[in-house]
Amino acid sequence: MDIYEEIVRVRREGGRAALATIVRRHGSTPRRDFAKMLISEDGSTIGSVGGGQTEAEVIKEAGRVMETGEASLLKYQLTQKDAAEEGLTCGGTLEVFVEPILPDPKLILMGAGHIGQMVAEAAHRVGFKVAVVDDRESFANEERFPEAEEIVVASFQEGLDAVTVSQTSFILIATRGHGHDQSVLEQALQTPACYIGMIGSRRKTQIIVQKLLEKGVSPEALSRLYAPIGIEIGSETPEEIAVSVVAELIAILRGAHQRSEKQRFVMKLLEKAESIESEAEVQA
């Protein structure tokens, strides 16, 4: 199997991998310069950078690289014993560059209103692949979303089933009604998306969270929700809200995000609900 074809397949399907390349060697080593090995999320490999303990350590490092998204340079000194195990006459030094192979982040907009339109444009400009889902063809179309790679016209109850959601997906819920928002959120919490955000006021968030708790959705699942969404910049217009939201997405993508007081609102709701439930159990 060709390594480069596999890289294209992995990125196309939204998976992750790491590519290890020998960038420098000195003395006797089992492989030559620029030998490559592709390591998948499940630990399977294509190609080789030498085998033995060195390769085992590269595979371990690949797991960390895929998790953090940060490349690393590994340096190894092959001892006489290592060389003998590889069938070599003497040892040498080896440097291996391990880089992440990650898909472009994907933003799934559940709702094609004015804010969704502005968010799609801003997200596309900073490298997100955009998918739009709405039940109105007059809203979800190429004319309004020329930057979208996917446009799905379907009910909100079925819309998430029509798009691929992976660990690098961001789901933004911005439908035209509380009922639709609640339905989409319940579905979204069952996906592996790295971000689930819902637009709306604290009051709306409180109502929807309470209804889902009553339906049996666990506090642990609901703790994944970001609501209200966006970094606090005093935004008012759809364009300003889009800047706020996309800034939050970038911060999460780059690992630079910490939940602000506003985003901790959901956590406080859940803590309050758990406290009330505990008191009820004691009284019973």
C-alpha positions in Angstrom: 0.0 0.0 0.0 1.3 3.4 -0.9 1.9 5.7 2.1 0.8 8.9 0.3 -2.4 7.4 -1.0 -3.2 6.2 2.6 -2.5 9.7 3.9 -5.1 11.1 1.4 -7.6 8.5 2.5 -7.1 9.2 6.2 -7.6 12.9 5.8 -10.5 12.5 3.5 -12.3 10.3 6.0 -11.6 12.6 8.9 -9.1 10.2 10.6 -5.7 10.8 12.3 -2.3 9.4 11.7 1.4 10.3 12.1 4.2 10.1 9.6 7.7 9.2 10.8 10.7 10.1 8.6 14.4 9.4 9.1 15.9 12.8 8.5 19.5 12.1 9.6 21.7 9.1 10.4 25.3 8.4 11.1 27.1 5.1 11.2 25.4 1.8 10.7 21.6 2.0 10.8 18.9 -0.5 9.5 17.3 2.0 7.1 18.5 4.9 4.9 17.8 8.6 5.0 14.1 9.6 4.3 12.7 6.1 5.0 9.1 6.6 6.1 6.5 4.9 8.3 2.8 5.8 8.6 1.2 5.1 12.0 -2.6 4.9 12.2 -4.7 5.6 15.3 -5.0 1.9 16.0 -1.2 1.4 16.0 -1.1 -0.3 12.6 1.8 0.8 10.3 2.8 1.1 6.7 6.5 1.2 5.9 9.4 1.1 8.4 12.1 3.2 10.0 14.1 0.3 11.2 12.2 -2.1 13.4 13.1 -3.2 16.9 13.0 -1.0 20.0 13.5 2.2 18.0 10.4 1.6 15.9 8.4 0.7 19.0 9.4 4.0 20.6 8.5 5.9 17.3 5.0 4.2 17.3 4.5 5.3 21.0 5.6 8.8 20.2 3.2 8.9 17.2 0.3 8.4 19.6 1.3 11.5 21.5 1.8 13.5 18.3 -1.7 12.6 17.1 -3.2 13.6 20.4 -1.4 17.0 20.7 -1.1 17.8 17.0 2.6 18.8 17.7 5.5 17.3 15.7 8.6 16.0 17.4 12.2 15.1 16.5 13.5 11.9 18.1 17.2 11.0 18.4 18.4 7.5 19.0 21.8 6.0 19.7 22.0 2.4 18.5 24.3 0.4 20.8 26.3 -2.6 19.8 23.5 -4.8 21.2 20.9 -2.9 19.2 22.9 -3.3 16.1 23.4 -7.0 16.6 19.7 -7.5 16.9 19.2 -5.7 13.6 21.9 -7.7 11.9 24.4 -4.8 11.7 28.1 -4.9 12.5 28.1 -1.7 14.6 25.9 1.0 16.0 25.0 4.4 14.8 22.9 7.5 15.4 19.4 8.1 14.0 17.1 11.1 14.0 13.4 10.6 13.2 10.9 13.4 12.6 7.3 12.5 13.6 4.6 14.7 12.3 0.8 14.6 12.7 -1.5 13.8 9.8 -4.8 15.5 10.8 -7.9 16.3 8.8 -9.0 19.9 8.3 -11.4 20.8 11.1 -15.0 20.5 10.2 -17.8 22.9 11.3 -21.3 21.6 11.1 -23.8 24.4 11.2 -27.2 23.2 12.3 -29.3 26.1 11.1 -28.8 28.3 8.0 -30.0 31.6 9.4 -28.2 35.0 9.3 -25.8 34.1 12.1 -25.0 30.7 10.5 -24.3 32.5 7.3 -21.8 34.9 8.9 -20.1 32.1 10.9 -19.7 29.9 7.8 -17.9 32.7 6.0 -15.6 33.5 8.9 -14.9 29.8 9.6 -14.1 29.0 6.0 -11.5 31.9 5.9 -9.6 30.3 8.8 -9.5 26.8 7.4 -12.6 25.0 8.5 -14.6 22.8 6.2 -18.2 23.9 6.5 -21.3 21.7 6.3 -24.8 23.3 6.6 -28.0 21.6 7.6 -31.4 23.2 7.5 -34.9 22.0 6.6 -35.5 25.0 4.3 -34.1 24.9 0.8 -34.6 28.6 0.5 -32.0 29.1 3.3 -29.7 26.1 2.8 -28.4 26.6 -0.7 -25.2 27.4 -2.6 -26.2 31.0 -3.2 -26.3 31.8 0.5 -23.4 29.4 1.5 -20.9 29.4 -1.4 -18.1 28.4 0.9 -19.8 25.3 2.2 -18.5 21.9 1.1 -21.8 20.2 2.2 -25.3 21.5 2.1 -28.0 19.2 3.5 -31.7 20.0 3.3 -33.4 17.7 5.8 -35.3 17.9 9.0 -33.3 18.8 12.1 -34.3 15.4 13.6 -32.5 13.7 10.7 -29.9 16.2 9.7 -26.9 15.0 11.7 -27.4 11.5 10.3 -26.6 13.0 6.8 -23.2 14.3 7.7 -20.0 12.6 8.9 -19.2 13.6 12.5 -15.7 12.8 13.8 -13.5 13.7 16.8 -12.3 16.8 14.8 -15.9 18.0 14.1 -17.4 21.2 15.6 -21.2 21.3 15.9 -22.9 24.7 16.2 -26.6 24.6 16.9 -28.4 27.7 15.6 -31.8 26.6 14.5 -34.9 28.8 14.4 -36.6 27.4 17.5 -36.0 26.0 21.0 -37.6 22.7 20.1 -35.3 22.2 17.1 -32.3 23.2 19.2 -33.2 20.7 21.9 -33.6 17.9 19.4 -30.3 18.6 17.7 -28.5 18.9 21.0 -29.7 15.6 22.2 -28.4 14.0 19.0 -25.1 15.9 19.0 -24.3 14.7 22.5 -24.2 11.2 21.2 -21.5 12.0 18.6 -17.7 12.2 19.1 -17.6 15.9 18.1 -14.9 17.9 20.0 -17.2 20.9 20.3 -20.9 21.3 20.7 -22.1 24.8 21.0 -25.6 26.2 21.1 -26.6 29.8 20.4 -29.0 31.6 22.7 -29.6 33.2 26.1 -28.9 31.8 29.5 -32.6 31.4 30.1 -33.0 29.3 26.9 -30.0 27.2 27.8 -31.4 26.6 31.3 -34.8 25.5 29.9 -33.2 23.1 27.4 -30.7 21.6 29.8 -33.4 21.0 32.4 -35.7 19.3 29.8 -32.9 17.0 28.7 -32.0 16.1 32.3 -35.7 15.2 32.8 -35.5 13.0 29.7 -32.6 11.1 31.2 -29.6 12.7 29.5 -26.7 12.5 31.9 -25.0 15.5 33.4 -21.7 14.1 32.1 -23.0 14.3 28.5 -24.5 17.7 29.0 -21.2 19.0 30.4 -19.9 18.9 26.8 -22.2 21.8 25.9 -20.8 25.3 25.3 -23.6 27.8 25.9 -23.9 30.7 25.5 -21.3 30.4 22.8 -18.4 32.6 21.8 -15.7 34.6 23.4 -17.0 37.7 25.2 -16.3 40.7 23.1 -19.5 42.6 23.5 -20.8 41.4 20.2 -24.3 42.4 18.9 -24.5 42.1 15.1 -24.4 38.7 13.3 -21.0 39.7 11.9 -19.6 40.4 15.4 -21.2 37.3 16.8 -19.5 35.3 14.1 -16.1 36.7 15.0 -16.8 35.8 18.7 -17.8 32.3 17.8 -15.0 31.5 15.4 -12.5 32.9 17.8 -13.7 30.3 20.4 -13.4 27.5 17.8 -9.8 28.5 17.0 -8.9 28.6 20.7 -10.3 25.1 21.2 -8.6 23.9 18.0 -5.2 25.3 19.2 -5.6 24.1 22.7 -5.6 27.7 24.0 -9.2 27.8 25.3 -10.4 27.9 28.9 -14.0 28.0 29.7 -14.9 31.6 30.7 -17.4 32.5 33.4 -20.0 32.6 30.7 -19.3 29.1 29.4 -19.2 27.7 33.0 -22.9 28.6 33.1 -23.8 25.1 31.9 -21.6 23.5 34.6 -23.3 25.5 37.3 -26.7 24.4 36.0 -25.6 20.8 36.2 -24.1 21.2 39.7 -27.4 22.8 40.9 -29.5 20.0 39.3 -27.3 17.3 41.0 -27.6 19.1 44.3 -31.4 19.2 44.1 -31.4 15.5 43.1 -29.2 14.5 46.1 -31.4 16.4 48.5 -34.4 14.7 47.2 -32.8 11.3 47.6 -31.9 12.1 51.3 -35.4 13.2 52.0 -36.8 10.0 50.4 
